[in-house]
Amino acid sequence: MSFTLEDITIRTKLQPGDLGYIIHRHGKLYAKEYGYGIAFESYVAAGIHEFYQGYDPARDCVWICEHHEKIVGFLLLMHRSGSIAQLRFFYLEPPYRGIGLGKKLMTLYMEFLGQGGYTSSYLWTTHEQTTAASLYQQYGFTLTEEKNSSAFGKPLREQRYEIKVPIR
């Protein structure tokens, strides 16, 4: 299969089935690639539920990447207290990595962050997500905290990255 970034559409409106699919794919993909257990899928489900319960289209955003009407990537910006945002549930199907889609999503995230009046953003990941961490750092996020964890069914280090948003 041959495709480019231009073959991918990105929508920002949730549709029925999106949330369940994102939970499902996170569970399957992270189990296969990193050995995460059902606890990780449950964590994603709880976070997606929290996002939906507090969803405010003026403050929150989703980017759903599709190719031939199939979801191949996802990212969301979730408002937190004050003017803080959280980057969550960034995922790309393996065949869609390396074509610039991750950078496109990060650019869209940073644009929304700046336009939304946010002063900072943070995210949590694990030490195993080295490619993602490198991308976050390219966009100005810095590692601010690490803690040992076994929350996803195996020992790992959870990492918090943060960025201060320049005042416009």
LODREN-942796 format. One record per residue: residue number from 1; y, z, x of N, C-alpha, C in turn. Coordinates in Angstrom, 1 decimal. Layout:
residues N
resi_n_c2_n_c3_n_c1_ca_c2_ca_c3_ca_c1_c_c2_c_c3_c_c1
NUM_Y_Z_X_Y_Z_X_Y_Z_X
...
END
This chain:
residues 168
resi_n_c2_n_c3_n_c1_ca_c2_ca_c3_ca_c1_c_c2_c_c3_c_c1
1_-1.2_0.0_0.8_0.0_0.0_0.0_1.2_0.0_0.9
2_2.2_-0.9_0.6_3.4_-1.0_1.4_4.6_-0.8_0.5
3_5.5_0.1_0.9_6.6_0.4_0.1_7.7_1.0_1.0
4_8.9_1.0_0.5_10.1_1.5_1.2_10.8_2.5_0.4
5_11.8_3.1_1.0_12.6_4.1_0.2_13.3_3.4_-1.0
6_13.6_2.2_-0.9_14.2_1.5_-2.0_13.3_1.3_-3.2
7_12.0_1.5_-3.0_11.0_1.4_-4.1_10.9_2.7_-4.9
8_11.5_3.7_-4.4_11.4_5.1_-5.0_12.6_5.3_-5.9
9_12.4_5.7_-7.2_13.5_6.1_-8.0_13.6_7.7_-8.0
10_14.8_8.2_-8.1_15.0_9.6_-8.2_15.8_9.9_-9.4
11_15.2_10.8_-10.2_15.8_11.2_-11.5_16.1_12.7_-11.4
12_17.1_13.1_-12.2_17.5_14.5_-12.2_17.3_15.2_-13.6
13_16.7_14.5_-14.5_16.4_15.0_-15.8_14.9_15.4_-15.9
14_14.6_16.6_-16.3_13.3_17.1_-16.5_12.7_16.4_-17.7
15_11.4_16.1_-17.6_10.6_15.5_-18.7_9.4_16.4_-19.0
16_8.9_16.4_-20.2_7.6_17.1_-20.4_6.5_16.7_-19.4
17_5.9_17.7_-18.9_4.8_17.4_-17.9_5.3_17.6_-16.5
18_6.6_17.5_-16.2_7.1_17.6_-14.8_6.7_18.9_-14.2
19_7.0_20.0_-14.9_6.9_21.3_-14.3_5.4_21.6_-14.0
20_4.5_21.3_-14.9_3.1_21.6_-14.7_2.6_20.7_-13.6
21_3.0_19.5_-13.5_2.6_18.6_-12.5_3.0_19.1_-11.1
22_4.2_19.6_-11.0_4.7_20.1_-9.7_3.9_21.3_-9.3
23_3.6_22.2_-10.2_2.8_23.3_-9.9_1.4_22.9_-9.4
24_0.8_22.0_-10.2_-0.5_21.4_-9.8_-0.5_20.8_-8.4
25_0.4_19.9_-8.2_0.4_19.2_-6.9_0.7_20.2_-5.7
26_1.6_21.1_-5.9_1.8_22.1_-4.8_0.5_22.9_-4.5
27_-0.2_23.3_-5.6_-1.5_24.0_-5.4_-2.5_23.2_-4.6
28_-2.7_21.9_-5.1_-3.7_21.0_-4.5_-3.3_20.7_-3.0
29_-2.1_20.2_-2.8_-1.6_19.8_-1.5_-1.6_20.9_-0.5
30_-1.1_22.0_-0.8_-1.0_23.1_0.1_-2.4_23.7_0.4
31_-3.3_23.7_-0.5_-4.7_24.1_-0.3_-5.3_23.2_0.7
32_-5.2_21.9_0.5_-5.8_20.9_1.4_-5.2_20.9_2.8
33_-3.8_20.9_2.9_-3.2_20.8_4.2_-3.1_22.1_5.0
34_-3.0_23.2_4.3_-2.7_24.5_4.9_-3.7_25.6_4.6
35_-4.6_25.4_3.7_-5.6_26.4_3.3_-5.0_27.5_2.4
36_-3.9_27.3_1.7_-3.3_28.3_0.9_-4.2_28.4_-0.4
37_-4.3_29.7_-0.9_-5.2_29.9_-2.0_-4.5_29.8_-3.3
38_-5.1_30.3_-4.4_-4.6_30.2_-5.7_-3.3_31.1_-5.8
39_-3.2_32.1_-5.0_-2.0_33.0_-5.1_-0.8_32.1_-4.8
40_-0.9_31.1_-4.0_0.3_30.2_-3.7_0.6_29.4_-5.0
41_-0.4_28.9_-5.7_-0.1_28.1_-6.9_0.5_29.1_-8.0
42_0.1_30.3_-8.0_0.6_31.2_-9.0_2.1_31.6_-8.6
43_2.4_31.7_-7.3_3.8_31.9_-6.8_4.7_30.7_-7.3
44_4.2_29.5_-7.1_4.9_28.3_-7.5_5.2_28.3_-9.0
45_4.1_28.6_-9.8_4.2_28.7_-11.2_5.3_29.7_-11.7
46_5.3_30.9_-11.0_6.3_31.9_-11.4_7.7_31.5_-11.1
47_7.8_30.8_-9.9_9.2_30.3_-9.5_9.7_29.2_-10.4
48_8.8_28.3_-10.8_9.1_27.2_-11.7_9.5_27.8_-13.0
49_8.8_28.8_-13.5_9.1_29.4_-14.8_10.5_30.1_-14.7
50_10.7_30.8_-13.6_12.0_31.4_-13.4_13.1_30.4_-13.4
51_12.9_29.3_-12.7_13.9_28.2_-12.7_14.2_27.7_-14.1
52_13.2_27.4_-14.9_13.4_26.9_-16.2_14.1_27.9_-17.2
53_13.7_29.1_-17.1_14.3_30.2_-17.9_15.8_30.3_-17.7
54_16.2_30.1_-16.5_17.6_30.3_-16.1_18.3_29.0_-15.9
55_17.7_27.9_-16.3_18.3_26.6_-16.0_19.7_26.3_-16.6
56_20.6_26.0_-15.7_22.0_25.7_-16.1_22.3_24.4_-15.5
57_22.4_23.3_-16.2_22.6_21.9_-15.6_23.9_21.8_-14.8
58_24.9_22.7_-15.0_26.1_22.7_-14.2_25.9_23.4_-12.9
59_24.9_24.2_-12.8_24.6_25.0_-11.5_23.3_24.7_-10.8
60_22.4_24.1_-11.5_21.0_23.8_-11.0_20.8_22.3_-11.0
61_19.9_21.9_-10.2_19.5_20.5_-10.2_18.1_20.3_-9.7
62_17.4_19.3_-10.3_16.1_18.8_-9.8_16.2_17.4_-9.3
63_15.5_17.0_-8.3_15.4_15.7_-7.9_13.9_15.3_-7.9
64_13.5_14.4_-8.8_12.1_14.0_-9.1_12.0_12.6_-8.6
65_11.2_12.4_-7.6_11.0_11.1_-7.0_9.8_10.4_-7.6
66_9.9_9.2_-8.0_8.9_8.5_-8.6_8.7_7.1_-8.0
67_7.4_6.7_-8.0_7.0_5.4_-7.5_6.0_4.8_-8.6
68_6.4_3.8_-9.2_5.5_3.2_-10.3_5.2_4.3_-11.3
69_6.2_5.1_-11.7_6.2_6.1_-12.7_5.2_7.3_-12.4
70_4.9_7.4_-11.1_4.1_8.6_-10.6_5.0_9.4_-9.7
71_5.0_10.8_-10.0_5.8_11.7_-9.1_5.2_11.7_-7.7
72_6.1_11.4_-6.8_5.7_11.4_-5.4_6.5_12.4_-4.5
73_7.5_13.0_-5.1_8.3_14.0_-4.4_9.1_14.8_-5.3
74_9.6_16.0_-4.8_10.3_16.9_-5.7_11.1_17.9_-4.9
75_12.3_18.3_-5.4_13.1_19.3_-4.8_14.0_19.9_-5.9
76_14.2_21.2_-5.8_15.2_21.7_-6.8_16.2_22.7_-6.1
77_17.3_22.7_-6.7_18.4_23.7_-6.3_18.5_24.7_-7.4
78_18.3_25.9_-7.1_18.3_27.0_-8.1_19.5_28.0_-7.8
79_20.3_28.2_-8.8_21.5_29.1_-8.6_21.0_30.5_-8.5
80_21.6_31.3_-7.7_21.4_32.7_-7.6_22.7_33.4_-7.9
81_22.7_34.7_-7.7_24.0_35.4_-8.0_25.2_34.9_-7.2
82_26.3_35.0_-7.9_27.5_34.6_-7.2_27.5_33.1_-6.9
83_27.9_32.7_-5.7_28.0_31.3_-5.3_26.9_31.0_-4.3
84_25.7_31.5_-4.5_24.6_31.3_-3.6_23.5_30.4_-4.3
85_22.9_29.5_-3.6_21.9_28.6_-4.1_20.6_28.8_-3.3
86_19.5_28.5_-3.9_18.2_28.5_-3.2_17.6_27.2_-3.3
87_17.1_26.7_-2.2_16.3_25.4_-2.1_14.9_25.8_-2.3
88_14.2_25.1_-3.3_12.8_25.5_-3.6_12.0_24.3_-3.9
89_10.7_24.4_-3.6_9.6_23.5_-4.1_9.8_22.1_-3.6
90_10.2_21.9_-2.3_10.4_20.6_-1.7_9.0_20.1_-1.3
91_8.6_19.0_-1.9_7.3_18.5_-1.6_7.4_16.9_-1.6
92_6.6_16.3_-0.7_6.4_14.9_-0.7_4.9_14.6_-0.6
93_4.5_13.7_-1.4_3.1_13.2_-1.2_2.9_12.6_0.2
94_1.8_12.8_0.8_1.6_12.3_2.2_2.0_10.9_2.4
95_1.6_9.9_1.6_2.0_8.5_1.9_3.5_8.2_1.8
96_4.2_9.2_1.3_5.7_8.9_1.1_6.5_9.7_2.2
97_5.8_10.3_3.2_6.5_10.9_4.3_6.8_9.9_5.3
98_7.9_10.1_6.0_8.3_9.2_7.1_9.0_7.9_6.7
99_9.4_7.8_5.5_10.2_6.6_5.0_11.6_7.0_4.8
100_12.0_8.2_5.0_13.4_8.6_4.8_13.7_9.3_3.5
101_12.6_9.6_2.7_12.7_10.2_1.4_13.1_11.7_1.6
102_12.6_12.4_2.5_13.0_13.8_2.8_14.5_13.9_3.1
103_14.9_13.0_4.0_16.4_13.0_4.3_17.2_12.7_3.1
104_16.8_11.7_2.3_17.5_11.4_1.1_17.6_12.6_0.2
105_16.5_13.3_0.0_16.6_14.5_-0.9_17.5_15.6_-0.3
106_17.4_15.8_1.0_18.3_16.8_1.6_19.7_16.4_1.5
107_20.0_15.1_1.6_21.4_14.7_1.5_21.9_14.9_0.1
108_21.1_14.6_-0.9_21.4_14.9_-2.3_21.6_16.3_-2.6
109_20.7_17.2_-2.0_20.9_18.6_-2.1_22.2_19.1_-1.6
110_22.5_18.7_-0.3_23.7_19.1_0.3_25.0_18.7_-0.5
111_24.9_17.5_-1.0_26.1_17.0_-1.8_26.3_17.8_-3.1
112_25.2_18.1_-3.8_25.3_19.0_-5.0_25.8_20.4_-4.6
113_25.3_20.9_-3.5_25.6_22.2_-3.0_27.2_22.3_-2.8
114_27.7_21.3_-2.1_29.1_21.2_-1.8_30.0_21.0_-3.1
115_29.5_20.1_-4.0_30.3_19.9_-5.2_30.2_21.0_-6.2
116_29.1_21.8_-6.1_28.9_22.9_-7.1_29.6_24.2_-6.8
117_30.4_24.2_-5.7_31.2_25.3_-5.3_30.4_26.5_-4.7
118_29.2_26.1_-4.2_28.4_27.1_-3.5_29.0_27.5_-2.1
119_28.8_28.7_-1.7_29.3_29.1_-0.4_28.1_29.2_0.6
120_26.9_29.3_0.1_25.8_29.4_1.0_24.5_29.0_0.2
121_23.5_28.7_1.0_22.2_28.4_0.4_21.1_29.0_1.4
122_20.0_29.3_0.8_18.8_29.8_1.6_17.5_29.2_1.0
123_16.5_29.3_1.8_15.2_28.9_1.4_14.2_29.8_2.2
124_13.0_29.8_1.6_11.8_30.5_2.3_10.8_29.4_2.5
125_10.2_29.5_3.7_9.1_28.6_4.0_8.1_29.4_4.9
126_7.2_28.8_5.5_6.3_29.5_6.4_6.3_28.8_7.8
127_5.8_29.5_8.8_5.9_29.0_10.2_5.1_27.7_10.3
128_4.2_27.5_9.4_3.3_26.3_9.5_4.1_25.0_9.1
129_5.2_25.1_8.4_6.0_24.0_7.9_7.0_23.5_8.9
130_6.5_23.1_10.1_7.4_22.8_11.2_8.2_21.5_11.0
131_7.6_20.5_10.3_8.3_19.3_10.0_9.5_19.6_9.1
132_9.2_20.4_8.0_10.2_20.7_7.0_11.3_21.6_7.7
133_10.9_22.5_8.5_11.9_23.4_9.2_12.8_22.5_10.1
134_12.3_21.5_10.8_13.1_20.7_11.6_14.1_19.9_10.7
135_13.7_19.4_9.6_14.6_18.7_8.7_15.7_19.7_8.2
136_15.3_20.9_7.8_16.3_21.9_7.4_17.3_22.1_8.5
137_16.9_22.2_9.7_17.8_22.5_10.8_18.7_21.3_11.1
138_18.2_20.1_10.8_19.1_18.9_11.0_20.2_18.9_10.0
139_20.0_19.6_8.9_21.1_19.7_7.9_21.9_21.0_8.0
140_21.7_21.8_9.1_22.5_22.9_9.3_21.9_24.3_9.0
141_20.7_24.3_8.4_20.1_25.6_8.1_19.6_26.3_9.4
142_19.8_27.6_9.5_19.3_28.3_10.7_18.3_29.4_10.2
143_17.4_29.7_11.1_16.4_30.7_10.8_17.0_32.1_10.9
144_16.9_32.9_9.9_17.6_34.2_9.9_16.7_35.4_9.7
145_15.4_35.1_9.3_14.5_36.2_9.1_13.1_35.7_9.2
146_12.2_36.5_9.7_10.7_36.2_9.7_10.0_37.5_9.3
147_8.9_37.3_8.6_8.1_38.5_8.3_6.6_38.1_8.1
148_5.7_38.9_8.6_4.3_38.6_8.4_3.9_38.8_7.0
149_3.0_37.9_6.5_2.6_37.9_5.1_1.2_37.4_5.0
150_0.5_37.8_3.9_-0.8_37.2_3.6_-0.7_36.9_2.1
151_0.5_36.6_1.6_0.7_36.4_0.2_0.0_35.1_-0.4
152_-0.3_34.2_0.5_-0.9_32.9_0.0_-2.3_32.8_0.4
153_-3.0_33.9_0.7_-4.4_33.9_0.9_-4.8_33.8_2.3
154_-3.9_33.9_3.2_-4.2_33.8_4.7_-3.0_34.4_5.4
155_-3.2_34.9_6.6_-2.1_35.4_7.4_-1.1_34.3_7.9
156_0.1_34.6_7.7_1.2_33.7_8.2_2.5_34.4_8.3
157_3.5_33.7_8.8_4.8_34.2_8.9_5.7_33.5_7.9
158_6.3_34.3_7.0_7.3_33.7_6.1_8.6_33.6_6.8
159_9.4_32.6_6.6_10.6_32.4_7.3_11.8_32.1_6.3
160_12.9_32.7_6.6_14.1_32.4_5.7_15.1_31.7_6.6
161_15.6_30.6_6.0_16.6_29.8_6.6_17.8_29.8_5.7
162_19.0_29.8_6.3_20.3_29.9_5.6_21.3_28.9_6.1
163_22.2_28.6_5.2_23.4_27.8_5.6_24.6_28.3_4.9
164_25.7_28.3_5.6_27.0_28.6_5.0_27.6_27.2_4.7
165_28.2_27.1_3.5_28.8_25.8_3.1_30.2_25.8_3.4
166_30.7_24.8_4.2_32.1_24.7_4.5_33.0_24.6_3.2
167_34.1_25.4_3.3_35.0_25.3_2.1_35.7_24.0_2.2
168_35.8_23.3_1.0_36.4_22.0_1.0_37.9_22.1_0.7
END
